[in-house]
Amino acid sequence: MSARVGRYVRMIATPGDGAALAEGMLRVAEGMRAAPGCELYIVNRTPDEEDAVWVTEVWTDEASSEAALERDLGEAGLGAVLPLLAGPPEYIELTPVGGPGLT
Amino acid sequence: MSARVGRYVRMIATPGDGAALAEGMLRVAEGMRAAPGCELYIVNRTPDEEDAVWVTEVWTDEASSEAALERDLGEAGLGAVLPLLAGPPEYIELTPVGGPGLT
């Protein structure tokens, strides 16, 4: 059995574009419903930082995660939000080990 | 309708105690299955930081989150892991807006 992988992705929008970035990432997230191995792809805003969007990802394995990223960049979703970013996304890589919300 | 709330909790164990902290937090997480309003309580380790544990929480509303925290500190779970912590946990407060994994 391959191990689950996850990450927190921190994206910062150009000033004033936090809501637009969140909307764009919600469209990306809707597309991820069809991605094999996608367990979580939750878009969050934060009360502490108006232009930040955090995405919580969990995948059944590394291969699923990589396949979805390649597909998504090639098709629509993430490409459409890139112009809203003030800089490159930052990642906290995770190894999910259990708890409510994992099937 | 009240808004969902979430957070990422970063906990650092005393040196060498990352695995023990993750095990303790898994016990806390199992207890959260019975907590009203708990949608996610996922315990993660990270390949980048051996003694770190991250918890991904999503609650149906702020009141559920607060009620569970009070109950848990009073009963067993979190109290048992406190001696493993090198310092106070850090929190990134979130407002989940959507995506796969939210019901």
Backbone of each chain as ProteinMPNN parsed JSONL, in Angstrom:
{"seq_chain_A": "MSARVGRYVRMIATPGDGAALAEGMLRVAEGMRAAPGCELYIVNRTPDEEDAVWVTEVWTDEASSEAALERDLGEAGLGAVLPLLAGPPEYIELTPVGGPGLT", "coords_chain_A": {"N_chain_A": [[0.843, -1.195, 0.0], [0.628, 2.128, -0.949], [1.689, 5.185, 0.591], [-0.392, 7.77, 1.854], [-0.234, 11.178, 0.763], [0.043, 14.655, 1.577], [-0.492, 18.221, 1.611], [-0.127, 21.628, 2.693], [-0.904, 24.47, 0.951], [0.192, 27.694, 0.486], [-0.963, 30.604, -0.821], [-0.484, 33.847, -2.057], [-2.298, 36.63, -2.986], [-2.142, 39.345, -5.365], [-2.409, 42.695, -4.102], [-5.625, 43.189, -2.713], [-6.816, 41.21, -4.206], [-7.582, 38.85, -2.98], [-10.151, 37.643, -2.68], [-10.84, 37.107, -5.326], [-8.818, 35.326, -5.995], [-9.47, 33.206, -4.285], [-11.926, 32.455, -5.391], [-11.103, 31.609, -7.93], [-9.494, 29.443, -7.177], [-11.423, 27.817, -6.085], [-12.738, 26.982, -8.374], [-10.699, 25.466, -9.515], [-10.627, 23.514, -7.514], [-13.146, 22.315, -7.8], [-12.773, 21.016, -10.208], [-10.998, 19.101, -9.343], [-12.527, 17.164, -8.171], [-12.916, 15.137, -9.957], [-10.461, 14.008, -10.139], [-8.439, 11.193, -9.985], [-7.732, 9.642, -6.9], [-7.839, 11.908, -5.323], [-8.437, 13.025, -2.18], [-8.859, 15.159, -0.431], [-9.298, 18.578, -1.147], [-9.307, 21.375, -0.207], [-10.305, 24.69, -0.172], [-9.322, 27.57, 1.511], [-9.831, 30.686, 3.174], [-8.253, 33.143, 5.306], [-8.797, 34.755, 8.404], [-6.734, 36.316, 9.229], [-5.198, 37.389, 7.226], [-5.753, 39.097, 4.515], [-5.265, 38.775, 1.768], [-4.478, 36.198, 1.421], [-4.688, 32.758, 0.465], [-5.243, 29.497, 1.478], [-4.682, 26.133, 0.639], [-5.784, 22.922, 1.418], [-4.571, 19.832, 0.876], [-5.089, 16.336, 0.345], [-3.969, 13.263, -0.842], [-4.305, 9.955, -2.22], [-1.904, 8.762, -2.856], [1.504, 9.52, -3.834], [1.792, 9.406, -6.604], [-0.774, 9.927, -7.627], [-1.1, 12.564, -6.837], [0.909, 13.891, -8.268], [0.132, 13.356, -10.898], [-2.293, 14.731, -11.091], [-1.508, 17.363, -10.755], [0.042, 17.829, -13.029], [-1.863, 17.478, -15.02], [-3.658, 19.474, -14.378], [-2.246, 21.898, -14.638], [-1.793, 21.838, -17.323], [-4.332, 21.949, -18.436], [-6.979, 23.845, -17.577], [-7.583, 25.184, -14.972], [-5.375, 25.989, -12.808], [-3.727, 27.606, -14.322], [-5.285, 29.827, -14.883], [-5.375, 31.207, -12.496], [-2.838, 32.02, -11.949], [-2.035, 34.657, -12.791], [-3.04, 36.181, -10.72], [-1.413, 35.907, -8.579], [0.864, 37.123, -6.141], [3.344, 36.149, -5.819], [5.389, 33.15, -5.912], [3.67, 30.135, -4.91], [3.809, 28.74, -1.566], [4.782, 25.757, 0.141], [3.842, 23.332, 2.548], [4.839, 20.264, 3.174], [3.18, 17.19, 3.841], [2.609, 14.176, 5.719], [-0.117, 12.445, 6.037], [-1.515, 10.845, 8.855], [-3.785, 9.928, 10.177], [-7.179, 10.1, 11.567], [-10.405, 11.779, 12.02], [-12.121, 12.389, 8.994], [-10.39, 11.371, 7.213], [-10.824, 8.682, 5.053]], "CA_chain_A": [[0.0, 0.0, 0.0], [1.355, 3.393, -0.966], [1.302, 6.096, 1.666], [-1.023, 9.05, 1.534], [0.541, 12.409, 0.862], [-0.762, 15.856, 1.684], [0.254, 19.474, 1.75], [-0.789, 22.933, 2.802], [-0.362, 25.394, -0.047], [-0.081, 29.091, 0.832], [-0.914, 31.462, -2.003], [-0.755, 35.25, -1.74], [-2.767, 37.369, -4.152], [-1.794, 40.754, -5.466], [-3.255, 43.389, -3.106], [-7.051, 43.323, -3.007], [-7.311, 40.124, -5.043], [-7.769, 37.619, -2.211], [-11.44, 37.01, -2.985], [-10.771, 36.581, -6.694], [-7.966, 34.135, -5.952], [-10.238, 32.124, -3.669], [-12.905, 31.989, -6.384], [-10.371, 30.847, -8.941], [-9.065, 28.162, -6.604], [-12.621, 26.975, -5.949], [-12.956, 26.338, -9.683], [-9.699, 24.391, -9.583], [-11.041, 22.467, -6.576], [-14.271, 21.564, -8.391], [-12.179, 20.114, -11.199], [-10.277, 18.017, -8.662], [-13.454, 16.089, -7.789], [-12.773, 14.046, -10.921], [-9.075, 13.534, -10.167], [-8.255, 9.939, -9.232], [-6.875, 9.701, -5.718], [-7.975, 13.159, -4.566], [-9.298, 12.852, -1.001], [-9.21, 16.505, 0.047], [-8.731, 19.736, -1.852], [-10.157, 22.375, 0.436], [-9.855, 26.075, -0.318], [-9.569, 28.338, 2.736], [-9.288, 32.011, 3.42], [-7.878, 33.275, 6.702], [-9.143, 36.071, 8.939], [-5.528, 37.046, 9.621], [-4.409, 37.833, 6.08], [-6.826, 39.284, 3.542], [-4.925, 38.362, 0.405], [-3.95, 34.834, 1.427], [-5.536, 31.573, 0.288], [-4.565, 28.241, 1.831], [-5.348, 24.932, 0.141], [-5.466, 21.698, 2.146], [-4.653, 18.701, -0.052], [-4.708, 14.962, 0.697], [-4.023, 12.345, -1.984], [-4.096, 8.561, -1.804], [-0.484, 8.447, -2.994], [2.289, 10.542, -4.523], [1.563, 9.364, -8.052], [-2.031, 10.626, -7.903], [-0.871, 13.991, -6.652], [1.7, 14.399, -9.392], [-0.653, 13.267, -12.135], [-3.299, 15.796, -11.097], [-0.839, 18.65, -10.935], [0.421, 17.958, -14.436], [-3.068, 17.641, -15.815], [-4.303, 20.749, -14.099], [-1.487, 22.995, -15.229], [-1.949, 21.764, -18.772], [-5.687, 22.271, -18.883], [-7.5, 25.19, -17.354], [-7.639, 25.738, -13.629], [-4.336, 26.756, -12.138], [-3.21, 28.626, -15.226], [-6.124, 31.027, -14.811], [-5.164, 31.963, -11.255], [-1.447, 32.457, -11.815], [-1.862, 36.123, -12.86], [-3.488, 36.819, -9.472], [-0.462, 35.641, -7.493], [1.914, 38.101, -5.886], [4.616, 35.431, -5.788], [5.181, 31.708, -6.025], [3.065, 29.486, -3.744], [4.688, 28.047, -0.625], [4.224, 24.442, 0.451], [4.235, 22.54, 3.711], [4.57, 18.876, 2.773], [2.631, 16.439, 4.966], [2.296, 12.749, 5.665], [-1.3, 12.252, 6.898], [-1.437, 9.561, 9.554], [-5.096, 9.434, 10.584], [-8.112, 11.016, 12.203], [-11.68, 11.993, 11.344], [-12.02, 13.091, 7.728], [-9.72, 10.432, 6.317], [-11.703, 7.513, 4.924]], "C_chain_A": [[0.872, 1.236, 0.0], [0.829, 4.306, 0.126], [0.593, 7.321, 1.107], [0.002, 10.177, 1.586], [-0.423, 13.579, 0.96], [0.121, 17.078, 1.684], [-0.703, 20.612, 2.068], [-0.118, 23.845, 1.786], [-0.776, 26.813, 0.326], [0.113, 29.944, -0.405], [-1.247, 32.882, -1.558], [-1.132, 35.976, -3.032], [-2.146, 38.757, -4.187], [-2.807, 41.549, -4.626], [-4.705, 43.587, -3.562], [-7.649, 42.164, -3.778], [-7.522, 38.81, -4.295], [-9.066, 36.902, -2.547], [-11.428, 36.394, -4.381], [-9.912, 35.321, -6.75], [-8.72, 32.957, -5.351], [-11.277, 31.576, -4.652], [-12.233, 31.148, -7.47], [-9.953, 29.479, -8.425], [-10.251, 27.242, -6.333], [-12.941, 26.291, -7.271], [-11.951, 25.199, -9.882], [-10.14, 23.212, -8.721], [-12.197, 21.646, -7.143], [-13.76, 20.583, -9.437], [-11.495, 18.917, -10.558], [-11.215, 16.899, -8.2], [-13.315, 14.887, -8.713], [-11.369, 13.455, -10.924], [-8.936, 12.251, -9.355], [-7.325, 10.149, -8.041], [-6.975, 10.976, -4.92], [-8.947, 12.95, -3.402], [-9.753, 14.195, -0.438], [-8.554, 17.526, -0.87], [-9.583, 20.92, -1.418], [-9.521, 23.757, 0.343], [-10.275, 26.852, 0.93], [-9.094, 29.772, 2.568], [-8.904, 32.064, 4.903], [-8.222, 34.667, 7.2], [-7.917, 36.945, 9.209], [-4.808, 37.721, 8.456], [-5.34, 37.893, 4.871], [-6.508, 38.714, 2.163], [-4.365, 36.94, 0.332], [-5.05, 33.803, 1.159], [-4.684, 30.36, 0.631], [-5.368, 27.08, 1.244], [-4.844, 23.73, 0.928], [-5.657, 20.521, 1.193], [-4.341, 17.392, 0.668], [-4.962, 14.088, -0.522], [-3.747, 10.934, -1.496], [-2.638, 8.128, -1.934], [0.186, 9.544, -3.82], [1.983, 10.568, -6.021], [0.273, 10.089, -8.427], [-1.841, 12.126, -7.828], [-0.131, 14.581, -7.846], [0.903, 14.395, -10.688], [-1.659, 14.402, -12.221], [-2.662, 17.151, -11.338], [-0.473, 18.857, -12.403], [-0.804, 18.209, -15.304], [-3.659, 19.039, -15.633], [-3.562, 21.916, -14.721], [-1.684, 23.02, -16.733], [-3.322, 22.2, -19.235], [-6.08, 23.697, -18.503], [-7.083, 25.769, -16.018], [-6.504, 26.606, -13.145], [-3.78, 27.854, -13.027], [-3.977, 29.935, -15.109], [-5.892, 31.833, -13.535], [-3.738, 32.502, -11.137], [-1.285, 33.969, -11.904], [-2.301, 36.85, -11.584], [-2.467, 36.687, -8.353], [0.596, 36.726, -7.383], [3.297, 37.456, -5.901], [4.349, 33.95, -5.894], [4.515, 31.141, -4.759], [4.138, 28.864, -2.85], [3.987, 26.781, -0.156], [4.726, 23.931, 1.794], [3.847, 21.102, 3.377], [4.185, 18.048, 3.997], [2.535, 14.95, 4.664], [1.113, 12.52, 6.594], [-1.234, 10.879, 7.566], [-2.784, 9.065, 10.076], [-5.956, 10.519, 11.187], [-9.382, 11.198, 11.397], [-11.506, 12.845, 10.085], [-11.192, 12.325, 6.716], [-10.562, 9.178, 6.268], [-10.915, 6.229, 5.168]], "O_chain_A": [[1.754, 1.383, 0.846], [-0.329, 4.21, 0.533], [0.932, 7.831, 0.039], [0.969, 10.131, 2.347], [-1.559, 13.507, 0.49], [1.346, 16.973, 1.749], [-1.895, 20.57, 1.764], [1.106, 23.969, 1.771], [-1.966, 27.097, 0.466], [1.206, 30.007, -0.968], [-2.175, 33.096, -0.778], [-0.403, 35.945, -4.024], [-1.684, 39.273, -3.17], [-3.946, 41.112, -4.463], [-4.965, 44.088, -4.656], [-8.861, 42.125, -3.989], [-7.63, 37.759, -4.925], [-9.079, 35.679, -2.685], [-11.941, 35.295, -4.59], [-10.235, 34.369, -7.461], [-8.623, 31.835, -5.849], [-11.479, 30.364, -4.731], [-12.748, 30.103, -7.869], [-10.044, 28.48, -9.139], [-10.102, 26.02, -6.349], [-13.371, 25.137, -7.282], [-12.302, 24.117, -10.352], [-10.041, 22.057, -9.136], [-12.23, 20.425, -6.987], [-14.252, 19.459, -9.542], [-11.42, 17.843, -11.157], [-10.755, 15.806, -7.871], [-13.564, 13.753, -8.305], [-11.113, 12.49, -11.646], [-9.277, 12.222, -8.172], [-6.264, 10.76, -8.168], [-6.267, 11.129, -3.925], [-10.138, 12.724, -3.616], [-10.901, 14.342, -0.019], [-7.414, 17.36, -1.305], [-10.45, 21.396, -2.151], [-8.369, 23.964, 0.725], [-11.431, 26.799, 1.349], [-8.089, 30.038, 1.909], [-9.197, 31.138, 5.66], [-7.974, 35.654, 6.508], [-8.036, 38.156, 9.394], [-3.908, 38.533, 8.67], [-5.671, 36.866, 4.279], [-7.402, 38.223, 1.473], [-3.84, 36.53, -0.703], [-6.194, 33.972, 1.581], [-3.562, 30.21, 0.148], [-6.595, 27.056, 1.344], [-3.639, 23.538, 1.087], [-6.774, 20.247, 0.755], [-3.437, 17.339, 1.501], [-6.018, 14.157, -1.15], [-3.054, 10.73, -0.5], [-2.185, 7.238, -1.215], [-0.482, 10.384, -4.422], [1.923, 11.637, -6.627], [0.231, 10.791, -9.437], [-2.36, 12.87, -8.66], [-0.5, 15.634, -8.365], [0.994, 15.332, -11.481], [-1.862, 14.976, -13.291], [-3.219, 17.99, -12.047], [-0.664, 19.944, -12.948], [-0.782, 19.045, -16.208], [-4.093, 19.687, -16.585], [-4.182, 22.825, -15.273], [-1.735, 24.086, -17.346], [-3.46, 22.766, -20.32], [-5.55, 24.654, -19.069], [-6.319, 26.731, -15.955], [-6.641, 27.827, -13.074], [-3.401, 28.918, -12.537], [-3.4, 31.017, -15.221], [-6.186, 33.028, -13.503], [-3.474, 33.362, -10.297], [-0.476, 34.532, -11.167], [-1.963, 38.019, -11.395], [-2.632, 37.287, -7.291], [1.149, 37.186, -8.382], [4.307, 38.153, -5.987], [3.193, 33.534, -5.96], [4.776, 31.623, -3.657], [5.223, 28.509, -3.309], [2.76, 26.733, -0.066], [5.901, 24.085, 2.128], [2.663, 20.77, 3.308], [4.789, 18.185, 5.061], [2.4, 14.532, 3.514], [1.295, 12.41, 7.807], [-0.933, 9.877, 6.918], [-2.912, 7.882, 10.391], [-5.553, 11.676, 11.311], [-9.441, 10.819, 10.228], [-10.837, 13.879, 10.104], [-11.268, 12.582, 5.515], [-10.974, 8.659, 7.305], [-11.479, 5.137, 5.105]]}, "seq_chain_B": "MSARVGRYVRMIATPGDGAALAEGMLRVAEGMRAAPGCELYIVNRTPDEEDAVWVTEVWTDEASSEAALERDLGEAGLGAVLPLLAGPPEYIELTPVGGPGLT", "coords_chain_B": {"N_chain_B": [[-27.304, 30.375, 8.882], [-24.395, 29.259, 10.438], [-20.932, 29.949, 9.923], [-18.448, 27.693, 8.722], [-15.461, 26.866, 10.531], [-11.9, 26.578, 10.621], [-8.579, 25.291, 11.202], [-4.991, 25.16, 11.051], [-2.861, 23.445, 13.1], [0.24, 23.697, 14.54], [2.507, 21.693, 16.102], [5.331, 21.187, 18.091], [7.452, 18.677, 19.099], [9.419, 17.716, 21.959], [12.927, 17.021, 21.433], [13.253, 14.163, 19.4], [10.808, 13.114, 20.047], [8.768, 13.164, 18.169], [7.307, 11.045, 16.944], [5.985, 9.922, 19.129], [4.413, 12.078, 19.899], [2.765, 12.292, 17.653], [1.394, 9.864, 17.887], [0.029, 10.28, 20.295], [-1.591, 12.434, 19.547], [-3.136, 11.162, 17.64], [-4.736, 9.592, 19.271], [-6.18, 11.608, 20.536], [-7.491, 12.533, 18.254], [-9.098, 10.333, 17.592], [-10.933, 10.428, 19.659], [-12.245, 12.721, 18.901], [-14.016, 11.932, 16.975], [-16.466, 11.609, 18.089], [-17.222, 14.135, 18.671], [-19.562, 16.707, 18.437], [-20.109, 18.377, 15.397], [-17.55, 18.147, 14.392], [-15.739, 18.021, 11.529], [-13.312, 17.546, 10.235], [-10.307, 16.232, 11.546], [-7.388, 15.846, 11.266], [-4.371, 14.2, 11.699], [-1.049, 14.897, 11.013], [2.296, 14.103, 10.012], [5.446, 15.553, 8.974], [7.718, 15.389, 6.277], [9.741, 17.202, 6.388], [10.437, 17.995, 8.918], [11.271, 16.506, 11.682], [10.309, 16.427, 14.316], [7.883, 17.662, 14.281], [4.315, 17.979, 14.377], [1.397, 18.365, 12.561], [-1.934, 19.422, 12.75], [-4.94, 19.235, 11.021], [-7.852, 20.925, 11.183], [-11.408, 21.05, 10.775], [-14.481, 22.508, 11.519], [-18.038, 22.607, 11.982], [-18.971, 25.01, 12.947], [-18.0, 27.867, 14.958], [-18.799, 27.56, 17.612], [-18.967, 24.772, 18.007], [-16.294, 24.077, 17.735], [-15.112, 25.393, 19.924], [-16.443, 24.184, 22.064], [-15.55, 21.536, 21.901], [-12.837, 21.795, 22.385], [-12.759, 22.684, 25.035], [-13.923, 20.489, 26.316], [-12.122, 18.489, 25.699], [-9.66, 19.261, 26.838], [-10.397, 19.12, 29.463], [-10.956, 16.447, 29.866], [-9.298, 13.737, 28.788], [-7.422, 13.431, 26.459], [-5.737, 15.822, 25.166], [-4.359, 16.717, 27.379], [-2.633, 14.645, 27.974], [-0.703, 14.786, 26.0], [0.604, 17.145, 26.358], [3.02, 17.158, 27.942], [4.857, 16.329, 26.063], [5.435, 18.407, 24.417], [7.576, 20.867, 23.004], [7.105, 23.512, 23.128], [4.525, 26.08, 23.12], [1.65, 25.299, 21.064], [1.25, 26.472, 17.653], [-0.991, 28.397, 15.658], [-2.802, 28.552, 12.61], [-5.408, 30.298, 11.622], [-8.412, 29.513, 9.878], [-10.872, 30.022, 7.294], [-12.849, 27.865, 5.891], [-13.832, 27.507, 2.512], [-14.698, 25.829, 0.472], [-14.664, 22.868, -1.692], [-13.441, 19.543, -2.61], [-13.912, 17.117, -0.09], [-15.106, 18.592, 1.826], [-18.301, 18.24, 3.126]], "CA_chain_B": [[-26.298, 29.32, 8.941], [-23.084, 29.679, 10.92], [-19.848, 29.62, 9.0], [-17.412, 26.75, 9.138], [-14.148, 27.369, 10.919], [-10.845, 25.571, 10.559], [-7.24, 25.773, 11.55], [-3.829, 24.281, 11.054], [-2.166, 23.543, 14.379], [1.623, 23.204, 14.449], [3.017, 21.303, 17.405], [6.713, 20.701, 18.038], [7.776, 17.809, 20.225], [10.796, 17.72, 22.458], [13.72, 16.284, 20.434], [13.093, 12.715, 19.323], [9.471, 12.689, 20.47], [7.774, 13.428, 17.137], [6.426, 9.889, 16.741], [5.132, 9.794, 20.314], [3.43, 13.153, 19.832], [1.779, 11.92, 16.637], [0.534, 8.809, 18.456], [-0.863, 10.906, 21.267], [-2.596, 13.234, 18.845], [-4.079, 10.23, 17.009], [-5.732, 9.238, 20.29], [-7.074, 12.769, 20.63], [-8.306, 12.571, 17.038], [-10.14, 9.293, 17.679], [-11.947, 10.971, 20.546], [-12.986, 13.785, 18.217], [-15.071, 11.352, 16.126], [-17.741, 11.758, 18.797], [-17.473, 15.55, 18.965], [-20.521, 17.302, 17.507], [-19.608, 19.44, 14.536], [-16.177, 17.903, 13.915], [-15.721, 17.495, 10.158], [-11.954, 17.031, 9.991], [-9.303, 16.376, 12.611], [-6.4, 14.962, 10.656], [-3.031, 14.304, 12.259], [-0.026, 14.756, 9.975], [3.707, 14.403, 10.222], [5.987, 16.193, 7.779], [9.066, 14.89, 5.972], [10.716, 18.285, 6.511], [10.675, 18.398, 10.303], [11.038, 15.225, 12.348], [9.6, 16.543, 15.599], [6.661, 18.455, 14.112], [3.024, 17.382, 14.054], [0.404, 19.352, 12.131], [-3.308, 18.932, 12.779], [-5.878, 19.96, 10.161], [-9.19, 20.878, 11.782], [-12.566, 21.779, 10.247], [-15.662, 22.409, 12.375], [-19.221, 23.191, 11.338], [-19.087, 26.398, 13.396], [-17.084, 28.242, 16.031], [-19.263, 27.029, 18.902], [-18.561, 23.365, 18.084], [-14.849, 24.031, 17.945], [-14.808, 25.788, 21.298], [-16.97, 23.185, 22.993], [-14.695, 20.347, 21.871], [-11.554, 22.113, 23.016], [-12.951, 22.693, 26.482], [-14.173, 19.136, 26.782], [-10.944, 17.659, 25.554], [-8.664, 19.623, 27.837], [-10.869, 18.692, 30.76], [-10.971, 14.99, 29.999], [-8.026, 13.033, 28.735], [-6.548, 13.546, 25.296], [-4.674, 16.8, 24.977], [-3.539, 16.795, 28.586], [-1.605, 13.608, 27.95], [0.382, 15.089, 25.067], [1.272, 18.406, 26.7], [4.415, 16.989, 28.375], [5.729, 16.044, 24.917], [5.607, 19.605, 23.598], [8.739, 21.722, 23.27], [6.615, 24.878, 23.309], [3.089, 26.164, 22.851], [1.263, 25.118, 19.663], [0.975, 27.665, 16.852], [-2.243, 28.21, 14.926], [-3.188, 29.346, 11.451], [-6.874, 30.246, 11.615], [-8.906, 29.394, 8.502], [-12.286, 30.016, 6.949], [-12.981, 26.973, 4.727], [-14.85, 28.005, 1.594], [-15.258, 24.775, -0.362], [-13.767, 21.926, -2.338], [-13.599, 18.13, -2.253], [-13.561, 16.79, 1.282], [-16.143, 19.216, 2.647], [-19.571, 17.619, 2.738]], "C_chain_B": [[-24.979, 29.886, 9.437], [-22.012, 29.221, 9.946], [-18.929, 28.571, 9.603], [-16.171, 27.496, 9.606], [-13.147, 26.219, 10.824], [-9.55, 26.154, 11.065], [-6.221, 24.698, 11.249], [-3.137, 24.503, 12.391], [-0.782, 22.92, 14.229], [2.134, 22.948, 15.857], [4.439, 20.774, 17.217], [6.991, 19.906, 19.302], [9.181, 18.088, 20.733], [11.612, 16.752, 21.575], [13.566, 14.756, 20.53], [11.707, 12.213, 19.639], [8.388, 12.94, 19.419], [6.798, 12.271, 16.946], [5.481, 9.722, 17.926], [4.051, 10.877, 20.315], [2.343, 12.823, 18.794], [0.839, 10.835, 17.16], [-0.457, 9.375, 19.465], [-1.957, 11.706, 20.593], [-3.571, 12.354, 18.075], [-5.138, 9.778, 18.01], [-6.711, 10.393, 20.507], [-8.038, 12.784, 19.441], [-9.419, 11.526, 17.082], [-11.276, 9.753, 18.584], [-12.819, 12.019, 19.865], [-14.074, 13.226, 17.284], [-16.441, 11.526, 16.772], [-18.098, 13.219, 19.052], [-18.459, 16.129, 17.959], [-19.864, 18.411, 16.694], [-18.194, 19.258, 14.039], [-16.22, 17.282, 12.519], [-14.369, 16.903, 9.795], [-11.129, 17.225, 11.253], [-8.183, 15.412, 12.24], [-5.019, 15.254, 11.227], [-2.018, 14.009, 11.15], [1.37, 14.871, 10.58], [4.206, 15.076, 8.942], [7.397, 15.682, 7.533], [10.15, 15.936, 6.24], [11.147, 18.566, 7.945], [10.271, 17.235, 11.21], [10.178, 15.323, 13.606], [8.318, 17.362, 15.507], [5.452, 17.565, 13.857], [2.081, 18.527, 13.684], [-0.976, 18.704, 12.222], [-4.176, 19.848, 11.912], [-7.273, 19.804, 10.744], [-10.202, 21.617, 10.912], [-13.766, 21.457, 11.126], [-16.843, 23.076, 11.686], [-19.442, 24.64, 11.77], [-18.169, 26.624, 14.599], [-17.494, 27.618, 17.371], [-18.861, 25.565, 19.075], [-17.082, 23.243, 18.395], [-14.507, 24.353, 19.394], [-15.276, 24.74, 22.307], [-16.061, 21.967, 23.057], [-13.374, 20.606, 22.575], [-11.691, 22.086, 24.531], [-13.136, 21.286, 27.032], [-12.889, 18.319, 26.778], [-9.89, 17.983, 26.588], [-9.077, 19.115, 29.203], [-10.797, 17.189, 30.944], [-9.568, 14.394, 29.865], [-7.07, 13.585, 27.694], [-5.42, 14.548, 25.33], [-3.781, 16.9, 26.203], [-2.392, 15.802, 28.574], [-0.454, 13.937, 27.006], [1.158, 16.357, 25.461], [2.721, 18.211, 27.152], [5.388, 16.7, 27.225], [6.067, 17.285, 24.113], [6.827, 20.416, 24.02], [8.318, 23.164, 23.512], [5.137, 24.917, 23.008], [2.791, 25.924, 21.366], [1.073, 26.467, 18.977], [-0.211, 27.365, 15.949], [-2.304, 29.098, 13.7], [-4.705, 29.214, 11.351], [-7.394, 30.32, 10.178], [-10.42, 29.558, 8.434], [-12.441, 29.143, 5.704], [-14.097, 27.481, 3.815], [-15.388, 26.944, 0.642], [-14.194, 23.849, -0.911], [-14.008, 20.508, -1.88], [-13.098, 17.841, -0.849], [-14.458, 17.512, 2.272], [-17.48, 18.661, 2.182], [-20.621, 18.691, 2.448]], "O_chain_B": [[-24.496, 30.888, 8.909], [-22.176, 28.228, 9.238], [-18.666, 28.553, 10.806], [-15.872, 28.598, 9.145], [-13.508, 25.047, 10.933], [-9.442, 27.353, 11.322], [-6.527, 23.507, 11.199], [-2.859, 25.643, 12.763], [-0.651, 21.76, 13.838], [2.188, 23.851, 16.691], [4.708, 20.006, 16.293], [6.795, 20.386, 20.418], [10.02, 18.631, 20.015], [11.067, 15.788, 21.036], [13.729, 14.159, 21.594], [11.44, 11.018, 19.518], [7.202, 12.927, 19.75], [5.595, 12.491, 16.803], [4.303, 9.413, 17.742], [2.908, 10.617, 20.69], [1.156, 13.047, 19.033], [-0.366, 10.877, 16.91], [-1.629, 8.998, 19.486], [-3.114, 11.666, 21.011], [-4.72, 12.747, 17.87], [-6.301, 9.6, 17.649], [-7.916, 10.182, 20.644], [-9.237, 13.015, 19.599], [-10.545, 11.793, 16.663], [-12.446, 9.493, 18.303], [-13.989, 12.185, 20.21], [-14.956, 13.969, 16.853], [-17.457, 11.584, 16.08], [-19.166, 13.509, 19.593], [-18.224, 16.053, 16.753], [-19.16, 19.266, 17.231], [-17.677, 20.122, 13.332], [-16.681, 16.154, 12.35], [-14.295, 15.874, 9.123], [-11.236, 18.244, 11.936], [-8.047, 14.329, 12.808], [-4.56, 16.396, 11.238], [-2.121, 13.004, 10.446], [1.598, 15.626, 11.525], [3.48, 15.158, 7.95], [8.185, 15.555, 8.469], [11.333, 15.605, 6.312], [12.114, 19.294, 8.169], [9.089, 17.011, 11.469], [9.414, 14.41, 13.918], [7.731, 17.718, 16.529], [5.557, 16.528, 13.202], [1.981, 19.524, 14.399], [-1.152, 17.557, 11.811], [-4.148, 21.071, 12.052], [-7.816, 18.701, 10.797], [-9.901, 22.682, 10.372], [-14.035, 20.297, 11.437], [-16.666, 24.005, 10.898], [-20.041, 25.418, 11.028], [-17.635, 25.676, 15.174], [-16.644, 27.203, 18.16], [-18.459, 25.158, 20.165], [-16.668, 22.418, 19.21], [-13.702, 23.66, 20.016], [-14.582, 24.451, 23.282], [-15.824, 21.423, 24.135], [-12.854, 19.738, 23.277], [-10.84, 21.533, 25.228], [-12.583, 20.933, 28.074], [-12.603, 17.567, 27.709], [-9.285, 17.076, 27.159], [-8.234, 18.725, 30.011], [-10.596, 16.708, 32.059], [-8.745, 14.548, 30.767], [-6.026, 14.143, 28.032], [-4.262, 14.171, 25.504], [-2.58, 17.142, 26.082], [-1.312, 16.078, 29.096], [0.653, 13.428, 27.183], [2.248, 16.602, 24.944], [3.58, 19.015, 26.789], [6.602, 16.815, 27.395], [6.905, 17.224, 23.214], [7.083, 20.627, 25.206], [9.097, 23.954, 24.046], [4.549, 23.89, 22.672], [3.587, 26.302, 20.506], [0.775, 27.471, 19.624], [-0.414, 26.226, 15.528], [-1.904, 30.262, 13.746], [-5.221, 28.143, 11.032], [-6.885, 31.09, 9.363], [-11.141, 29.269, 9.389], [-12.198, 29.606, 4.589], [-15.176, 27.842, 4.286], [-16.449, 27.146, 0.052], [-13.002, 24.005, -0.646], [-14.693, 20.279, -0.884], [-12.007, 18.261, -0.465], [-14.567, 17.1, 3.428], [-17.759, 18.619, 0.984], [-21.758, 18.365, 2.106]]}, "name": "protein", "num_of_chains": 2, "seq": "MSARVGRYVRMIATPGDGAALAEGMLRVAEGMRAAPGCELYIVNRTPDEEDAVWVTEVWTDEASSEAALERDLGEAGLGAVLPLLAGPPEYIELTPVGGPGLTMSARVGRYVRMIATPGDGAALAEGMLRVAEGMRAAPGCELYIVNRTPDEEDAVWVTEVWTDEASSEAALERDLGEAGLGAVLPLLAGPPEYIELTPVGGPGLT"}
